[in-house]
């Protein structure tokens, strides 16, 4: 399994990920895409998804296009 890094996701996977709301959905997404994700990363994704719901479609497109590149929350070794 490959370690989860947000910057490595394709735009299509990012769009799918943004729509997920629960831990179980995110863990299933990671498993389906052969990604190893930590509880801490899942919690942060849920927090970000809650904030993203208040963003415009244009803002979400910017994020999907790589606006989170280099985010230390998801840079794990």
HELIX and SHEET records of a PDB file:
HELIX    1   1 UNK A    6  UNK A    8  5                                   3    
HELIX    2   2 UNK A   11  UNK A   18  1                                   8    
HELIX    3   3 UNK A   23  UNK A   32  1                                  10    
HELIX    4   4 UNK A   39  UNK A   52  1                                  14    
HELIX    5   5 UNK A   57  UNK A   62  1                                   6    
HELIX    6   6 UNK A   63  UNK A   67  3                                   5    
SHEET    1   A 2 UNK A   2  UNK A   3  0                                        
SHEET    2   A 2 UNK A  35  UNK A  36  1                                        
END                                                                             
